[in-house]
Amino acid sequence: MTNADLTDKAVGVRQGEELDTQKVGEYLRDTIPGLSGEMSVEQFPSGYSNLTYLIKVGNTDLVLRRPPFGRKAKTAHDMGREYRILSALNPVFPYCPKPLVYTEDESVMGCPFYVMERINGIILRKNLPKGLTLTPEQMRSLCENLLDVHYKLHSIDYRAIGLEGFGKPEGYVKRQVDGWSERYRAARTPDAPDFENVMQWLAEKMPPDSKKPGIIHNDYKFDNVVLNPENPLEIIGVLDWEMATIGDPLMDLGSSLGYWVQNDDPEDFQAARMLPTTLPGALTRDELVKRYEKLAGIKIENFDFYLCFGLFRLAVIAQQIYYRFYHGQTKDERFKILIFAIHILEKAALRAIDQSGL
């Protein structure tokens, strides 16, 4: 098996999420210079939010992003916003896919959407793909690279690239705690935990605004980065920018580490693992925070708050998706088991609170 065989693959389009290939094909050929040939459409099977399709036109591979079908939050799934940050970031942050076209013309597929170039490479999910092995030293290096690219994003001068109005760093932490708490209460189903103790603790322990706000991805993790097929330790792409904004980089780090399961975590939390973060050599959450401190030249106080927030935020995202399944707004069977993850995340957040010195 070659490393090229390990690259992320698209599959057939899920029932109910098909595109009108004739309309989409006509639009793309009219707006993107040089496209010619037969068009085919497949879908990337991962991801729980915006839908991502692989569009092949002749020898050209494109990626199309559109909002999900069914209920969606008022400000979520904003295709124009996602296109704008890609356009601003791509020249200074080469890990960003190059956007090609965006439209709000709903005559094409009934919603706004955009198309970007495809970054073809390896994407890690729960376990390494068959044929890929990493020594403990290689895994450690990959974790370091993952953290370093995250810090590079945070250190970009967002004003210099025209993103000054892209978010409101003042009051960011409070808006996040209040907003995610409100969203959880709105999306809670009868079989979900109430999270009231966690929400109260977060509201009481909020740190002040960051003195150095930056561009934050808000979903930065292994399955949103692309690895070089010829050198799987090298990150060549960062995907899924739908939640990016200007805010507190430590909130972004906490959101990332909410996904980070390590070998000494309780069994229930390990059962919810979605990424290969328990492999021998993988950095621990503490080691990642220490590396970030070194890169940023800062001392991070009370990271427990940011981690607890990350766990809670992840539970809210899962609950919003599960809400759609619970109420029959999507038939995607992957969503059924999210309720178990939500209960596990509440336990993890309460553990973080118990172990905190705050």
Secondary structure, DSSP 8 states (H G I E B T S, - for coil): --GGGGS---B---TT----HHHHHHHHHHHSTT--S-EEEEE----SSSEEEEEEETTEEEEEEE--SS---SSSS-HHHHHHHHHHHTTT-TTS--EEEEE--TTTTSS-EEEEE---SB---SS--TT----HHHHHHHHHHHHHHHHHHHTS-TTTTT-TTS---TTHHHHHHHHHHHHHHHH--TTS---HHHHHHHHHS-----SS-EEE-SS-SGGGEEEETTEEEEEEEE---TT-EEE-HHHHHHHHHTT---TTS-HHHHHT--SSTTSTT---HHHHHHHHHHHHT-----HHHHHHHHHHHHHHHHHHHHHHHHTTS---GGGGGHHHHHHHHHHHHHHHHHH---
